[in-house]
Amino acid sequence: MGRFGICSTLATGISTPKSLVVEEGMELRLDCKLEYQTDVQQHNIKLEWLYSPDSDTEEVLIFFHYQNLSVIVQDSVFSPRLQWMGDIGQGNGSILISEVECSDRGSFTCDMRIPRSSSSIYRSRIDLTVLCKDTKRTRSLRPSMLVEAVPKNIIIYTTAAGVIIFFVALILGSTWKKWSIRSQRYVYQGARI
């Protein structure tokens, strides 16, 4: 599109995992895939990460990237543990939180906009569950939360691999049995002659 005229939607959206489960003390990578038209100037993209604890609905800004500048909000609980892992040019708006704490549970929102070109705001939220080392708090987790820790495609691939291995073993076993019977016939026939 030319420089003059009405601008079409420059951003097409963002995507994040819906939920994540992580153990206390581990690293947590919050992935945010940015989708926008190739003619958008990267320095015009504004990306924000917001956090809301379980018990609170108010979102707090913890990180933003705009005009090729990445800023970790210094008064947030994440500032000493947060690191920018993204690359706007590659459509990557990811951050990393080291040494996850039980109190980090809640929701993280990736927010993208292109303020100079569009009034649209694209948001995607990740619900985070932290498995605490304190067994009393870990027991309070619902079993459905633990299922979310294992991606469904891993379960499918593991099951499919098991079925394939079973059939390969079955075929090899029957082939080995046939070969063994044939070998015995040759030995038996050789002994008669």
C-alpha positions, 0 to 999 in steps of 0.5 A: 500500500502506498504512503497515502490513503487509508491504512488497512489493518497492519497487525493481524494478531498475537498468540500465546499458550493458553496456560502453563504449569511450572515448578517453583524455582524453574525458569519460565519462558512466556512466548508471544508470537506477533503477527503483522504485515511486513510493511510495518516499521518495527520501531512503531510496534509497541509490545507490553507484558502485564501481570495480574495475581490470582487474587487480583484483577488489576493488571500491572505493567512489568515490561514494554518494548517500543521505539527499539527500546526494551524496558523492564519495569523496575518497581515490579516483583519480576524486575530482578528476574525478568529478561527480554528474549524477543525479537520484534523483527522475527515476530517474537515478543517473548520474555523469560522469568528466572527462579519462579516463585509460588507467588508468581501464579496468576495471569500474564498478558501480551499486548501489542499495538501499532500506535502511529498506524492503528488504534487496534489492540491485540491481547493474549493471556497466559494463565500460570500455575506454579507447583510449589515445593511446599506440599500443602500448597501442591496438594491443593492443585486440581488434577486438571491443572496437572494435565495441562503441564503435558502438551496434548501432542506429546501424549498423542505422539507417544501413544502413536510411537508405542503402537508403531513399536508394538507392530514392528516387534510383532512383525519381527517376532513372526519373521524370526519364528518363520526363519527359525523354523526354516533353519531347523528344516534345513538342518533336519533335512541335511541330517537325513541325507 
